[in-house]
Amino acid sequence: MTTKRNIVILGGGTAGWMTAAAMAKFIPARHYNITLIASAEIGTVGVGEATIPHIRQFNELLGIDENTFIKEVGATYKLAIRFKGWGKSDSDYCHGFGYSGEVINDVEFHHYYLRAGGAAKLGHYDNYNIAALAARAHRFNYPQDNTGDARSHFGYAFHIDASLYAAYLKRYSLARGVSFIDARVTDVVQHPSGDIASLLLDNGQSLHGDLFIDCSGFRGRLIEQTLASGYENWQHWLPCDSAQAAASDAIDNPPSYTLSAAHQAGWRWQIPLQHRTGNGIVYASQWLSDEQASEQLLGAIGDSADMPRQLRFVTGKRKKSWLHNCVAIGLSSGFLEPLESTSLYLVQAAIEKLIEYFPATEQCQGAREAFNHYIDTEYERVRDFLIFHYYQNQRPEPFWQAMSAIELPDSLQARLAQFRESGHFNAYRQGLFMPVSWTTLALGQGLQPQAVSPRISHIESGAIAQRLNRDASQLDDWVASMPTHQHAIDVTKNGAAHYPAASRSLYGANNK
Ligand SMILES: Cc1cc2nc3c(=O)[nH]c(=O)nc-3n(C[C@H](O)[C@H](O)[C@H](O)COP(=O)(O)OP(=O)(O)OC[C@H]3O[C@@H](n4cnc5c(N)ncnc54)[C@H](O)[C@@H]3O)c2cc1C
């Protein structure tokens, strides 16, 4: 008989319980014990309410029924992020989970749109994105089966109560054999090799492990405080370092988008849930004081049941997410502000990769390196996209002026140079985001390419405009016939919604 190996997860926030649930589902209980330790005294970050469509895949992998999930976590649907005041102070565009227009004769839609006169002649680029249009109209429908047009070609995500999601996954994990200990880790014992041997708890227990997963939040109790992985600080590119969060009342027929409204030194979010609205302000403390931030947040939301909760962060990532026999997942592995709702996606990506590379023995140097490379790529791609939001602006405030003058990472510099020259963004083979997302941001925030594809230079611009106007009014008709967002939520709560498979509706803006 072989002895069972011990997987120890430190941390009971969203990252910890997402990890525990996936491990319980995919790692055979005959050979592994899984234990999660978390201290109620320490608590969790507990924000993390806006998601991207990949969360549907995660739930599907776990076998979670989507209607049940929506009821349990107070979720609403999400089709887009609405960016107000990004670019210019009065700009307003939506990054929808879908395509804008169609690829015609192998040439992307935006080349036709720009050739026909762009925003000046045809209105916003996102007028051609069904998910963005439906979000603006506070409507929701599932992507339809095989219509072969925009009605099939979009995805959706959720606004969730992150604490309820963690609680739901806790029940899921415990029912599948995960052991839970409510205690604080006070010390860590290491082997001479540097590997972690066991955790000493404040209840006197010593917990031996073979693999440790650090989901202990910003502090990185194992990956940093014990193993000293080191941190790549990206604040020179993304200088926001503070946030405040506060809840307000639920909204009737809430928007099916996350709101991100830029202010003089950062941005403010609004995330509608069934039972409340999550609000927050993200800012650079060098440019805006905590008092000014609270004032702005409360001014925008009116009455709030609670005083804003203060959070601090350092944007960046651990130099190595997997070091020795410890893998960091969640905030212990890094932090990128939630401007594109990517944190839970990064948790999910790390979990799925760890399970794919799961080490059969203690010899796992290859898996470790491949995992770290994968995580680095995921973080860097999100980072570049976030920097682009700040850099591409024409706002007058000192913070924004400074942001438009920063020195870009080489990877982003090269990407933007290609778009400026030719209107083209390369597709990544791994990581967020797809070219349509980059194009949406570029056009939404006023970056025009110098040229469009020469392959359509022979087509008369008036003829293209006529066709695009027809397409836009067709999209408007389709959106007008969708149910209101509130109706869609009510149907789901009654358990009557027939949702599509996650793999089928994973289109558009945020593909892996
Ligand atoms: C302002 C803000 C807004 C955000 N918005 C979004 C969003 O819209 N969308 C999104 O996807 N993400 C968002 N995030 C990120 C998201 O909140 C986190 O990714 C997510 O909550 C996961 O956190 P975590 O589980 O890694 O850490 P935490 O929630 O901090 O959990 C840490 C856990 O470790 C335990 N712990 C720590 N030390 C010890 C110890 N010594 N002994 C025992 N237990 C210990 C704690 O008890 C706790 O259970 C946001 C984050 C911030 C800061």
The ligand as an ORCA input file, in Angstrom:
! r2SCAN-3c Opt
* xyz 0 1
  C      -9.593     46.755     -4.597
  C      -9.676     45.395     -5.215
  C     -10.678     45.131     -6.147
  C     -10.739     43.879     -6.768
  N     -11.691     43.649     -7.707
  C     -11.669     42.491     -8.395
  C     -12.603     42.216     -9.432
  O     -13.483     43.012     -9.711
  N     -12.500     41.049    -10.089
  C     -11.542     40.117     -9.796
  O     -11.467     39.069    -10.448
  N     -10.694     40.325     -8.765
  C     -10.710     41.483     -8.088
  N      -9.818     41.684     -7.073
  C      -8.895     40.614     -6.698
  C      -9.594     39.592     -5.831
  O     -10.138     40.224     -4.703
  C      -8.609     38.518     -5.377
  O      -7.927     38.036     -6.485
  C      -9.367     37.378     -4.758
  O     -10.193     37.837     -3.738
  C      -8.443     36.343     -4.231
  O      -7.855     36.773     -3.028
  P      -7.001     35.696     -2.245
  O      -7.865     34.537     -1.950
  O      -5.751     35.468     -3.013
  O      -6.560     36.452     -0.906
  P      -7.406     36.865      0.397
  O      -8.813     37.140      0.098
  O      -6.614     37.954      1.054
  O      -7.349     35.568      1.329
  C      -6.202     35.259      2.090
  C      -6.501     34.087      3.002
  O      -5.288     33.676      3.630
  C      -5.515     33.451      5.017
  N      -4.235     33.647      5.728
  C      -3.282     34.573      5.488
  N      -2.247     34.435      6.344
  C      -2.547     33.384      7.136
  C      -1.891     32.732      8.214
  N      -0.699     33.136      8.661
  N      -2.511     31.694      8.789
  C      -3.717     31.263      8.373
  N      -4.386     31.838      7.352
  C      -3.817     32.883      6.743
  C      -6.596     34.449      5.385
  O      -7.277     34.026      6.530
  C      -7.472     34.378      4.128
  O      -8.372     33.297      4.265
  C      -9.779     42.899     -6.421
  C      -8.820     43.149     -5.447
  C      -8.754     44.398     -4.843
  C      -7.694     44.656     -3.806
*
